């Protein structure tokens, strides 16, 4: 039969972000899929050479518009690991709370978009209505709805008052009730099942061999979650990953739906167990003892800095154990990071990995970000051949693609 | 069918699930980072905000005594407010109004005199 090549994306109604798939189809069946990425590359990793390691927190937060808090958390944990900073326990719990709230709002966003992908618009509205409660919590406690900017190296910038904790618990309870009302629609509805069950099957072996992460992996029967490594306060909270075994679109949406409820439970548990105390270890940052750099002044100078030979930029390692200036808060850790670290956190889409290398100057030497969508693209390409053309949007959306993340 | 009827009846008597927008406006919560403000009289032009700003939208000239912020480049992270030694920077919870042109917040203050000059 004659083959046709059909472009899917970069502009497509189901895709919030630009991913291009070159679909080779025979009649209505997909035979081959080839992806093209690179439409939204921003070069954020390279910015580590012109922004100091504290400013990078705000930059890595902008890698992803949905799970900003977890990017900053991963980066901060890496720098803390390099510098040997011990984060106060309360800060760990606060990071957990905000991280889980991010997971809830990301999953609700995805469940809504997924419903929209097969034309169930009222369900989309319902999920987003619940999500708005979570966004309100974020705005009231962090000062922003999405890019929350609460993580700093050594802890968090904001604290939760007892009143706020009580209010969050109350809102979370209402959100949970509202989400539970939608259970029968997203998991038992005839049309939803018709569009999801048995579509885009990723077997257990395939998921492992192709390196799937997150709900993709757990939807195929692997009980693997980066939260099991016990970053932030997860080591103390007792955590069991959610697993489904079918490996199809339905299993993946079920994993995400159940994870939403689990995350709400984790938020409540973290609030209940949150110890009193400090919210941040004071870490002497870059800029305290430095005169402003020429490149710090104007935006146009960034390119100039890019083009400069690196040997000009890297200054000799500063003298260790710099004296604490009089009048400063008793700094426990001072100086600049020097060394390497790899950190992993569980983003809503899967495992996020940061590799950080610092050379003792105020700039990081290398910030390498591996996002979950990047890891989930090979499994996507394995799922597409053999499916109907009409199922392609649902299968593509079932990996929860975050293309801006992937391209950084 | 029974569920459907129950929902229809419930919805007939339930209150509106959306906000009646022009009459009920969603405000912002306390602590929301909406707009950046500076009390220029208290500013000592130490340039800490300029150095720490991740988006590099603040420019401070300590000789001329000027403090400028490119409002369109600001990401409202609040780092400058946290690091300001005199507490002259603050954030209010209202959004900056919509603008059709690029805006720069420019303030002129009195630069601090050096100790030598002050003694004379």
HADDOCK unambig.tbl for C-alpha pairs under 7 A between the chains (distance, minus, plus):
assign (segid A and resid 55 and name CA) (segid B and resid 52 and name CA) 6.81 0.50 0.50
assign (segid A and resid 55 and name CA) (segid B and resid 54 and name CA) 4.67 0.50 0.50
assign (segid A and resid 58 and name CA) (segid B and resid 54 and name CA) 6.42 0.50 0.50
assign (segid A and resid 139 and name CA) (segid B and resid 29 and name CA) 6.64 0.50 0.50
assign (segid A and resid 139 and name CA) (segid B and resid 32 and name CA) 6.30 0.50 0.50
assign (segid A and resid 140 and name CA) (segid B and resid 29 and name CA) 5.14 0.50 0.50
assign (segid A and resid 140 and name CA) (segid B and resid 30 and name CA) 6.50 0.50 0.50
assign (segid A and resid 140 and name CA) (segid B and resid 31 and name CA) 6.73 0.50 0.50
assign (segid A and resid 140 and name CA) (segid B and resid 32 and name CA) 6.72 0.50 0.50
assign (segid A and resid 143 and name CA) (segid B and resid 31 and name CA) 5.36 0.50 0.50
assign (segid A and resid 143 and name CA) (segid B and resid 32 and name CA) 3.91 0.50 0.50
assign (segid A and resid 143 and name CA) (segid B and resid 33 and name CA) 5.27 0.50 0.50
assign (segid A and resid 144 and name CA) (segid B and resid 32 and name CA) 6.01 0.50 0.50
assign (segid A and resid 144 and name CA) (segid B and resid 33 and name CA) 6.45 0.50 0.50
assign (segid A and resid 149 and name CA) (segid B and resid 77 and name CA) 6.00 0.50 0.50
assign (segid A and resid 287 and name CA) (segid B and resid 51 and name CA) 6.66 0.50 0.50
assign (segid A and resid 292 and name CA) (segid B and resid 51 and name CA) 6.04 0.50 0.50
assign (segid A and resid 296 and name CA) (segid B and resid 51 and name CA) 6.77 0.50 0.50
assign (segid A and resid 296 and name CA) (segid B and resid 56 and name CA) 6.92 0.50 0.50
assign (segid A and resid 297 and name CA) (segid B and resid 56 and name CA) 6.89 0.50 0.50
assign (segid A and resid 297 and name CA) (segid B and resid 59 and name CA) 6.97 0.50 0.50
